[in-house]
């Protein structure tokens, strides 16, 4: 009976995470071909700078809560402690969110000409506020992701309809950007309502002991954030170095590869709370993630050219080549997410997780930034694939060493 209940919980988490990711995938599949044609390569490149930076801002806002917060809430046995845990971890996200708003407002103002600083700041405040209010870490920790799935459904429907109705030309680029911000805010407001009605939670932050919580989550944050040295940060660097049209093609390829790898990440995150409780199997998770990598790689090599032309139209000739170079990273991504969420983090091996992540990310960054300087986009792709391969090698060696103890 316990085994059946455990499987039901994994299936429930997986179904809800699948719904959320499918909705985000749907938005991507609708908006990329639409906006790539309506905005054109140059303004679509500017649009992607906003989107890439806002994604990075949400990562910084989460700090370590997607790991430590989920784990502590999942292990909590006393429902009366949930409001306290929620307030404590939301305080961490509040401070991190303000910091991320400042950083990416300055970055975007330096990279994109002709847009006033207050307009840029307003965009990031809306995005970060919506992400803060969503608090997906809490819903994942208590295995109640259905509310988040509904919130995502409603906001993404509004997102798609608004884009199709009001974005008509390159001059509407900023409108498209703020429609994206609105989707974040709608998701957050609906999630707040659901937490209040279902869990009796009110929005609150507890700053007492904030510094100790920041220090406690430092290892997990460094380990979780370090891969951005070879993934998201190079994307922002490329955005400041190449033309908006080239950046648009590179960003589209990176986005499509991220979609292909999202299934492995979704499966790993669904299993994480269960494995954290001492249940579930790391080996099976690893096998499933490897198998799930095969389909997108086959599609890229067999039908890549036709799919890209049909999907994007003309004006993006380099995307297929970028996708083929990036495809090996899909396999490595499936393996490294299984190691992270299926072995290291559930076993509180935060320091090992941090050390591997920091080592790989620094080595990849040192070599990769030189490659970016020499080869621009191609160098960034080489760094991305190399880093994921190095992650898998380090995880496998450390797992083997620890298993022998």
C-alpha positions, 0 to 999 in steps of 0.5 A: 500500500505504501509503495502504491501511495508513493507511486501515486505521489510521484505520478501526481507531481509528474502530471502537474509538472508536466502540465506546467512545462507543456503550457510553457512549451505551448507558449514557446511553440506559438510565440517563437514562429509568430514573433520571429515573423512579426518583429523581424530578426533585429527586434526579436533579438532585442525581445530575447535580451529581455526574456533571457535577462528576466529568466536569469533574474528569476533564477537569482530570486530563487536563491537556494529555495528550489533545493533547501526550501523544497527539501525542508517543506517536504520533510516537515511533519507538522503542518503548523510549521508551514507558515513559518517555513514559508515566511522564512524562505520568502524573506530570502527570495525577497532580498534576492529579488530586489538584488536581481532587479537592480542588476538586470535593469542596469544590464538591459539599459547598457545593451539596448539603446533608446529605452528609458531606465524607468521603463526597464526597471518597471519590467523587471519589478513586475517579472520578479514580483510575479515570480516571488508571489508564485513561490513554486518551491513551496507548492513542490515541497508540499506536493500540491502543484495542481494550483500552480498548473491552473495558474500557469494555464490561465496566465499563459492563455492570456499571454498568447491571446494578448500577443496575437491580438496586439503585437503587429509590427517591430514597433510593438516590441516593448508591448510584447515584453510587458505582456510577458511580464503580465503573465508572471504577475497573473501566475503569482496572484493566482498562486497567492489566492490558492495558498490562502484558500487551500493552506490558510497561508497569508503572505508574510516574510520573516527577516529574523535569522535571514543571514543564517538562512542565507549562509545555510543555503550558500552551498546549494545556491553556489552549486545550483547557480554556478552552471549559469557561468556556462549557460545563461551568462554567456547568453547575456554576453553574446547579446552584448557582442553580436547583432540582434539578428544573430543573437535571435538565431542563437537564442532560438536554438538555445531555447529549443534545446532547453525545451528538449531537455525540460522533460528530463528536468521535469521528471527529476524534479517530480521525483526529488521530493520522493527520493528526499524522503528516502524512497524512489530509485536514482538508477531508474531515474538516470535510465529514463532520462537517458532514454528521453534524450534520444528522440529530440536528438534524432529529430534535430539530425533527421528533420532539422532543416525542414522543421526550422524553416517551417517553424521560423520562416526565412531570416534565421539560416543558422539555427539548424547548425546551432541545434546540431552542435548543441544536441549532445548537450541534451544527453548530458543534461538528462544525466546531470539532472538525474545525478543532481535531483536523484542522488546528491541533493536528496542525500544532503550532499550539498557540499559535494554538489557545490564543489562539482558545480563550482569546479566544472563551471569555473573550468568551463568559464575560463576556457569558454570565455576565451572561445567566445572571444575567438569564435563568438557564438560557436565558442559559446556552444562549444563551452555549453556542451563541454561543460555538461559533459564535464559535469557528468564525468565529475558526478559519475566519479564522485558517485562511484567514490561515495558508493564504495564507502 
